[in-house]
Amino acid sequence: MVRSLLVVPLLAAAGGGVWLARGALVRWRDLRAAETYELSGDRWPMLVRAAGAMTCGVCVTVLTLLTALGVFGDLGGGVAGRTGSAADRFDGGGAGAGAGAEGLAGPGGRPAAPPVEAAAAEAAAGAPASAAAPSPAPVVSRFDSVGRPGGGELLQSAVPGPDGHPRNVRVWLPAEYAKDPNARFPVVVMHAATPRKTADTEVPDVFEGLASAVQTTKAKPFILVAPEAPNGTAHPCELVAAAPMAVADDAALRTTIAATFRTLPPGPAAWGTLGVGDGAPCAAAAGLARPDLYGAAAAVSGRYDTTALARTGAEAPTTASPRLLLAAGKADTAGLDAARKLQTALRGGTGAAARAEVRISDNATDYSADRIRLRLVRQAAQYLGETLGRTS
């Protein structure tokens, strides 16, 4: 009897140790990534998790020995005690069997889930499970800080992707987020173009561009969400030609972000999408496929499959009108040509494609490619802030 009671703290210590060890490993990887991008990170959360994992490991070892040796009951009770316990366990009418069954069985006599697994399942669901739930339940995820670029705060966590598998998601909170604890902010989803990467690793100065847009052009601040690009192809944004809805309709991401941060409700009045370089086609596809979800899309320095994107807009299941900015540097002849061809293809299309409000920005110039990209990101931030406000 006593030996079985030791299983509960043993499972709790084992589960806690695994959770803390995983958290320490994720935090260590975040610190390595932060050093790569010259960001500062706090080592104390990693050290605390590592120490906690070691403590849980010691507890697991001690409890395992106690359970195996039968200390606190079996050894002290002698042979007679052990015989009585065994009889109670196998005798359906004995008091010991009744107590054991009630402690280890759930309603209807079904085995109950171990406490650690039950707690983990409840935390993952965020609410009691429902077999008839048509959409993902809101989940408040734990996001760890990995730096403070652009005067804001950059956080990271693992969030289920459209396929159900967890993937890294980074969230940048503008400086204004901490200044007003009652304010709610629009959201812009930024698409990456490299498998298993987030967009900020491809465009590390994006946060400076967003903060600069707020300071110099008085653009409205918004939360930037950068999910990890899917694996399986060298160019994930090329998948939009075959499955644009897989890019646009990311319900798990929207519900998680809305439940975790102070955002405006998901929808065209407050949510937009952004892509830079090879990520631009993803942003254009998301804006064209679901203008009822994203009120504005900004595609910067992209090259586009005009036929696929025109078809995406034509097949959009909505009467809403997409709003799209296609931006490229003044000296980027190929980028501007691609933008104009996409604009023409959309105008000649049907459905939502023909109703799309497409703007082209072609005036960004500076002394280096990085400076031009910074200007383009600033223009995109201003456009998204203004357009989302107009949509609302």
C-alpha positions in Angstrom: 0.0 0.0 0.0 2.7 2.4 1.1 4.9 1.4 -1.8 2.2 2.3 -4.3 1.8 5.7 -2.7 5.5 6.4 -3.5 4.6 6.2 -7.2 2.8 9.5 -7.1 5.8 11.7 -6.0 8.0 9.6 -8.2 6.0 10.4 -11.3 5.7 14.0 -10.2 9.5 14.3 -9.7 10.2 12.6 -13.0 7.7 14.7 -15.0 9.0 17.9 -13.3 12.6 16.9 -14.1 11.9 16.3 -17.7 10.0 19.6 -18.0 12.8 21.6 -16.3 15.5 19.9 -18.3 13.7 20.6 -21.6 13.2 24.2 -20.5 16.9 24.6 -19.7 17.9 23.1 -23.1 15.5 25.5 -24.9 16.8 28.4 -23.0 20.4 27.5 -23.7 19.6 27.3 -27.4 17.9 30.7 -27.2 21.0 32.2 -25.6 23.2 30.7 -28.3 20.9 32.2 -30.9 20.9 35.5 -29.1 24.7 35.6 -29.1 24.6 34.9 -32.9 22.4 38.0 -33.5 24.3 40.1 -30.9 21.3 40.1 -28.6 21.6 40.1 -24.8 20.0 37.3 -22.9 19.4 36.5 -19.2 21.2 33.3 -18.1 19.5 33.0 -14.8 16.3 31.3 -16.1 18.5 28.6 -17.7 20.5 28.1 -14.5 17.4 27.9 -12.3 15.8 25.3 -14.6 19.0 23.2 -14.8 19.3 23.3 -11.0 15.6 22.3 -10.6 16.1 19.4 -13.1 19.1 18.1 -11.1 17.1 18.3 -7.9 14.3 16.3 -9.5 16.8 13.8 -10.7 18.0 13.2 -7.1 14.4 12.9 -5.9 13.7 10.3 -8.6 16.7 8.3 -7.6 15.8 8.3 -3.9 12.1 7.5 -4.5 13.0 4.7 -6.9 15.2 3.1 -4.2 12.5 3.5 -1.6 9.9 1.9 -3.8 12.2 -1.0 -4.7 13.3 -1.7 -1.2 9.9 -1.2 0.4 11.0 1.2 3.1 8.3 2.9 5.2 6.1 -0.2 5.3 7.0 -3.4 3.6 10.4 -4.0 5.3 9.1 -2.9 8.7 5.9 -4.9 8.5 7.7 -8.3 8.0 6.5 -11.3 6.0 3.1 -11.3 7.6 2.5 -7.7 6.6 3.5 -8.4 3.0 1.2 -11.4 2.9 -1.7 -9.4 4.2 -1.1 -6.6 1.7 -1.0 -9.1 -1.2 -4.2 -10.7 -0.1 -5.9 -7.4 0.2 -4.8 -6.4 -3.3 -6.2 -9.5 -4.9 -9.3 -10.0 -2.8 -12.0 -8.0 -4.4 -14.0 -7.9 -1.1 -11.1 -6.7 1.1 -10.7 -3.2 2.4 -7.3 -2.8 0.9 -8.6 -3.7 -2.6 -11.4 -1.1 -2.3 -9.0 1.7 -1.3 -6.5 0.8 -4.0 -9.2 0.6 -6.7 -10.6 4.0 -5.7 -7.2 5.6 -5.8 -6.1 4.2 -9.2 -9.3 4.0 -11.1 -11.5 6.6 -12.6 -15.2 6.9 -13.2 -16.8 3.7 -14.5 -13.8 1.6 -13.4 -11.5 2.9 -16.1 -7.8 3.4 -15.1 -7.2 7.1 -14.3 -4.3 8.9 -15.9 -1.2 9.5 -13.8 -1.4 12.9 -12.1 1.6 14.3 -14.0 0.2 13.2 -17.4 -3.2 14.6 -16.5 -1.8 17.9 -15.5 0.3 18.1 -18.7 -2.8 17.3 -20.8 -4.9 19.9 -19.1 -2.1 22.6 -19.5 -1.7 21.7 -23.2 -5.5 22.0 -23.8 -5.9 25.1 -21.8 -9.4 24.0 -20.9 -11.4 20.8 -20.4 -11.2 18.6 -23.5 -14.2 18.5 -25.8 -14.5 15.9 -28.5 -16.8 18.1 -30.5 -14.6 21.2 -30.5 -14.5 22.5 -34.1 -11.4 24.6 -33.7 -8.2 24.7 -31.5 -8.9 25.8 -27.9 -7.1 28.9 -26.8 -3.8 28.0 -25.2 -1.7 30.4 -23.1 1.8 29.4 -23.9 4.9 30.2 -21.9 7.1 32.6 -23.9 10.7 33.2 -22.7 12.5 36.4 -23.4 15.5 36.1 -25.8 16.4 39.8 -26.3 15.3 43.4 -26.5 15.9 44.5 -30.1 14.4 47.8 -31.4 13.6 48.9 -27.9 11.0 46.2 -27.5 11.1 42.7 -26.2 11.6 39.5 -28.2 10.1 36.2 -26.9 10.0 32.6 -28.1 8.0 29.5 -27.4 6.9 26.3 -29.1 3.4 26.5 -30.7 1.5 23.8 -32.6 1.7 24.3 -36.4 -1.1 23.6 -38.9 0.1 19.9 -39.0 -0.2 19.6 -35.2 3.6 19.4 -34.6 5.2 22.1 -32.4 7.4 24.7 -34.1 9.2 27.7 -32.8 7.4 31.0 -32.8 8.9 34.4 -32.0 6.9 37.4 -30.8 8.2 40.9 -30.8 6.4 43.3 -28.4 6.9 47.0 -29.2 8.1 49.4 -26.4 4.6 50.7 -26.1 3.4 47.3 -25.0 5.0 47.7 -21.6 4.1 51.4 -21.2 0.4 50.9 -21.2 -0.8 47.7 -19.5 -4.4 48.2 -20.6 -3.7 48.8 -24.3 -4.3 46.1 -27.0 -2.3 46.0 -30.2 -2.8 44.9 -33.8 -0.8 41.8 -35.0 1.3 41.3 -38.1 2.4 37.8 -39.0 5.8 37.8 -40.7 6.6 34.8 -42.9 10.1 33.2 -43.2 11.5 31.7 -46.4 14.0 29.2 -44.9 13.0 25.8 -43.5 13.0 25.7 -39.7 13.9 29.4 -39.5 11.9 32.4 -38.3 11.8 35.6 -40.4 13.8 37.7 -37.9 16.8 35.5 -38.5 16.6 36.3 -42.2 15.9 40.0 -41.6 17.6 40.8 -38.3 17.1 44.5 -38.6 13.3 44.2 -39.0 12.7 45.3 -35.4 14.8 48.4 -35.8 12.7 49.2 -38.9 9.4 48.8 -37.1 10.5 50.9 -34.1 11.9 53.5 -36.5 8.6 53.7 -38.3 6.8 54.4 -35.1 9.2 57.1 -34.0 9.8 58.9 -37.3 6.6 58.4 -39.3 4.2 58.0 -36.3 3.1 54.6 -37.5 0.9 52.7 -35.2 2.8 50.1 -33.1 1.9 46.5 -33.5 3.0 43.0 -32.3 5.1 41.1 -34.8 4.7 37.3 -34.8 7.3 35.2 -36.7 6.5 31.5 -36.9 9.1 29.0 -38.0 8.9 28.0 -41.7 7.9 24.4 -42.4 10.4 21.8 -43.4 10.3 19.5 -46.5 11.3 21.9 -49.2 14.2 24.3 -49.7 11.7 27.2 -50.5 8.6 27.0 -48.3 6.9 30.0 -49.9 6.9 28.2 -53.3 4.2 25.9 -51.7 1.7 28.8 -52.0 1.1 27.8 -55.6 -0.3 24.4 -54.5 -1.8 25.1 -51.1 -2.2 28.9 -50.2 -4.7 28.0 -47.4 -1.9 26.2 -45.6 -0.1 29.6 -45.3 -3.1 31.7 -44.5 -5.4 29.8 -42.2 -3.1 29.1 -39.2 -5.9 28.8 -36.6 -3.6 27.4 -33.9 -1.2 30.3 -34.1 -4.0 32.9 -34.0 -5.7 31.4 -31.0 -2.5 31.0 -29.1 -1.2 34.5 -29.7 -4.6 36.1 -28.9 -4.9 34.1 -25.6 -1.3 34.9 -24.5 -0.9 38.5 -25.4 -2.9 41.7 -25.3 -4.0 41.7 -28.9 -7.0 43.0 -30.8 -9.3 40.2 -31.9 -8.1 38.2 -34.9 -9.6 39.5 -38.1 -9.1 42.0 -40.9 -9.6 45.0 -38.6 -6.4 44.2 -36.6 -4.3 41.4 -38.2 -2.0 41.7 -41.2 0.9 39.9 -42.8 4.4 40.7 -43.9 7.1 39.1 -46.0 10.6 40.3 -47.1 12.6 38.8 -49.9 11.8 35.2 -50.5 9.1 35.4 -47.8 7.2 38.0 -49.8 5.2 35.4 -51.8 3.9 33.9 -48.6 2.6 37.3 -47.4 1.0 38.0 -50.7 -0.7 34.6 -50.8 -2.0 35.0 -47.2 -3.5 38.4 -48.0 -5.1 37.2 -51.2 -6.3 33.9 -49.9 -7.9 35.2 -46.7 -8.7 38.9 -46.8 -11.4 38.1 -44.2 -8.6 37.2 -41.8 -5.8 39.6 -42.8 -6.8 43.2 -43.5 -3.5 44.1 -45.2 -0.5 42.4 -46.6 3.0 43.9 -47.3 5.4 42.1 -49.7 8.9 43.5 -49.9 11.5 42.9 -52.6 9.7 39.7 -53.7 9.6 37.6 -56.9 6.1 36.2 -57.6 4.4 33.4 -59.4 1.7 35.8 -60.9 -0.5 33.0 -62.3 -0.6 31.1 -59.0 -1.3 34.3 -56.9 -4.0 35.5 -59.3 -5.7 32.0 -59.0 -5.3 32.2 -55.2 -7.2 35.5 -55.2 -9.8 34.3 -57.6 -10.6 31.2 -55.4 -10.7 33.1 -52.1 -13.9 32.1 -50.3 -14.9 35.6 -49.3 -16.4 38.9 -50.7 -13.8 41.0 -48.9 -11.3 43.0 -50.9 -7.6 42.2 -50.4 -5.2 45.1 -49.6 -1.7 44.6 -50.8 1.5 46.6 -50.8 4.3 45.5 -53.2 7.5 47.4 -52.3 11.0 47.2 -53.9 14.0 49.5 -53.9 14.2 52.1 -56.7 17.3 50.4 -58.2 15.7 46.9 -57.9 14.6 46.7 -61.5 13.7 43.0 -61.3 11.7 43.4 -58.1 9.7 46.3 -59.5 9.0 44.5 -62.7 7.7 41.5 -60.7 5.5 43.8 -58.6 4.0 45.4 -61.7 3.3 42.1 -63.4 1.5 40.8 -60.3 -0.5 44.0 -60.1 -1.6 43.6 -63.8 -2.4 39.9 -63.3 -4.6 40.6 -60.3 -6.5 43.4 -62.2 -7.2 41.0 -65.0 -8.3 38.2 -62.6 -11.7 37.3 -61.2 -13.2 37.2 -57.7 -11.2 38.8 -54.9 -8.2 39.1 -57.1 -10.0 41.6 -59.4 -11.1 43.6 -56.3 -7.6 43.8 -54.7 -6.3 47.2 -53.8 -2.7 46.9 -54.9 -0.2 49.7 -54.2 3.4 49.7 -55.4 6.2 51.5 -53.6 9.3 52.2 -55.8 11.0 55.2 -54.3 13.2 53.7 -51.6 16.9 54.4 -52.1 20.0 54.7 -50.0 23.8 54.1 -50.0 23.6 50.4 -49.1 21.4 47.4 -49.6 20.8 47.1 -45.8 19.8 50.7 -45.6 17.4 50.3 -48.5 15.8 47.2 -46.8 15.5 49.2 -43.6 13.6 51.9 -45.5 11.3 49.3 -47.1 10.5 47.7 -43.8 9.7 51.1 -42.4 7.4 51.8 -45.4 5.7 48.4 -44.9 5.1 49.1 -41.2 3.6 52.4 -41.9 1.3 50.9 -44.6 0.2 48.1 -42.4 -0.6 50.4 -39.5 -2.5 52.8 -41.6 -4.4 50.2 -43.6 -5.4 48.1 -40.6 -6.7 51.3 -38.9 -8.7 52.2 -42.0 -10.1 48.7 -42.1 -11.4 48.9 -38.6 
